[in-house]
Amino acid sequence: MLIVFAGLISLGLSLGCKGTTVKEANPVFTSAPPRRSLVNHTADAEEQRLAEQGDPQEGGIVPVAFHEIGVAPLSGSSVVATVNGKPVFVDDVLGGVRRRIESDPNLTDEQRQLILMQSLRARTREYAEDSLVVQALEATIPEDKQKTIRDSLEPAFQEVCQKMMKDNKLASEEDLDTWLENQGFTRREMKDTFIRRQFVVGYVQSKIQVPKQIDRAVLVKHYQEHLAEYTPDEEVRFAEIVVRFRDHGDREGAEGVMTQVVERLGKKEDFGKVALELSDVLSSEKRGDIGWIKRGSLADKALEAMLFEMSAGDMTSVQVREDRFEVYKVIDHRHPKTVEFQAVQKEIEAKKLEELREAAQKQVLDDLRAKGIIVTIFDGDKPSDKSVRR
C-alpha cells in the first residue's frame, strides 16, 4: 500500500506542475488555502473569528495570541504553535485526549492543566514538523489529486478498523464507534489522523531516491569491517553436581556421598541421573544442567577458564570448596566460526538499503525544516503575541 500511495503522490506532484502557475518566492511553501483542521472544529471556528475580526492590517498580518503558559487555562482552541504562520491548536495536537482528560472526574482543574501541558510538551514539536510535510504536499498537489489520494487510502483505513474490531472483540461498526467514544475519540478523528500520517509518510517516500541494490564491493567491505558481528561468541554448556557439607551432617558425610558420585560416574552412569539423585536441591531440579554460558559469565574466573579449555563430554576432578564438593561436565562446546559472506550478503544489503532510506528521509525532512518556520509555546522565548501572515 505504501509503495502504491507514494506512486500516487509522485503522480500528483507531476500533474500539479502542469498549467499556469504563479511563481512563489518560496516554491515549497506557497500560499496555502484556508486552514481545515483535521480534528478540531472548535479551532476552525476560532481561526475564522480571528480572521474576520477587524480590517486586515498592513501587509496581510493578523495578530494571533499564543497561549501563555501559567497565565490562562488551556482550551481546545488555545494556540500552541505556528507552522509557516498557520496556527496549531491544542485539539490539533491532542484531539480526543484533551476531551478525555477534561472529562475525568477524578482530576482537579490544576491536575488537568498539568497533564494537558505535559502531553503537549511531548507531542507539539512532532505534530508541527509533520505539518511542514503536509503543507508541502498541499502546496504542490492540486486539490482534486489530493482527493484521489485520500480515496485510495479508504481500503487501508477500513483494514485498520476491522483489525481494531477484531482485537477488541467488537461485533459491529456501531460497537466500534461506541468503543472509540469511550476512549475519547471519534472514527472521523481516527481517519483524519490516519490519512494525515499516510500523507506524511507517502510524501517523504515520493521524494527519496534509493538504489534497488548495493554494489557487491560495498557489501564485502562492510562484511570485512564488521567480522565480529558475523562471528558468534564461544559458548559452553555444562552441568554440575554439588554436595554440600550441611546437607549431609558434616564434611565427612559429604565425602561419602561424593565418593558415590565418583564411583557411579566412573561406571559411565548418566551424569544427569546421578545429579538428580545426589546433587543439592538447586542442581538436582534440572539434572545438574546449568545451560549455555559465554566467556565472562561466571564470577569464578578460574572455573570458567577450566570449562572453556574442555571438550564436549569432558568432566573435571572433584573441586573442593569451603562448604561443598563439586564436579562439572561439559555437555557441549561451541567454538567461534565466522559466518560466510554469502550467507549474510542479503542481510547486509537490506541493512545498507535501509540506512540509505533513513538518510534520504532525514534529508527531505531537514530540507523542509530549513525552509519552514515553526514556533511553539515551548520554545525558549515563549511567544505571547506573534504576527501571523495570511
Buried (B, 14 or more C-beta within 10 A) or exposed (E): EEEEBBBBBBBBBEBBEEEEEEEEEEEBBBEBEEBEBBBBEBBBEBBEEBBEEEEEEEEEBBEBBBBEBEEEEBBBBBBBBBBBBBBBBBBBBBBBBBBBBBEEEEBEEEEBBEBBBEBBBEBBBEBBBBBBBBBBBBBBBBEEBBEBBBEBBEEBBEEEBEEBBEEEEBEEEEEBBEBBEEEBBBBEBBBBBBBBEBBBBBBBBBBBEBEEEBEEEEBEEBBEEEEEEBEEEBBBBBBBBBBBBEBBEEBEBBBEBBEEBBEBBEEEEEBBEBBBBBBBEEBBEBBBBBEEBBBEEBEEEEBBEBBBEBEEEBBBEBBEEEEBBBBBBBBEBBEEEBBEBEEBBEEBBEBBBEEBBEEBBEEBBEBBEEBBEBBBBBEEEEBEEBEBEE
